[in-house]
Amino acid sequence: MRAEQSIALIALILGIIGGVLLASSGVRAALGIFEGNISFDTRTLLTTTVGIVAIIASVVIWTGQYVAGGAVNIILGIFMVFYGETHQGLIILVSGILGIVAPKIKD
């Protein structure tokens, strides 16, 4: 495995972790809806959507389109840090930075 693929793999793993942490609130809300508690707010919808998009962008990094996936994750990470989801946002931000840096690493 080359160095840029290793960095892209780390970016994929971090993006998946950050995305799952964000999307978990949506899973909890969906389970609440099925139990009869219809309490679903826009914050939950937004964080779930950002989490899913971060996972997709991390897969794009892994497939070799480093700059596209990295840029999306950087934007989403910054947005989530300012939105109040600091830890998840930082994980996604680091994933995006690694995605941008990955093609510049040479063996």
Phi, psi and omega in degrees: 000130180284167183295319181292328176290325177295316179295320178295324177295318177296319177297320178298313181297315179295320179296321178293317179298311179297319179294320179293321178297323178286320184285346182295331177293326177292325177293318178297320179292321178295320177295323177295324178294319179293333178277353177108353178271098183271076179234093184227115183253172184288332178297317179296317179297318180294313181294324177294317179296316179296321178298317180293319179294324178295321177295316179296318179295327178291323175294324177297321175300314183296327181284352174115355177266073190298313186291319181296308180294322179295319179295318179297315181293325177296314180297314179295321179296315178297317180300316182288328176296316179286337181280342176119353177264073192295309186294313179295321179297320179292322178297315180292323178297315178297321177300317179294320179296317177296324177295322178288323184281333188307313182289345180275349178279125179246145179291000000 
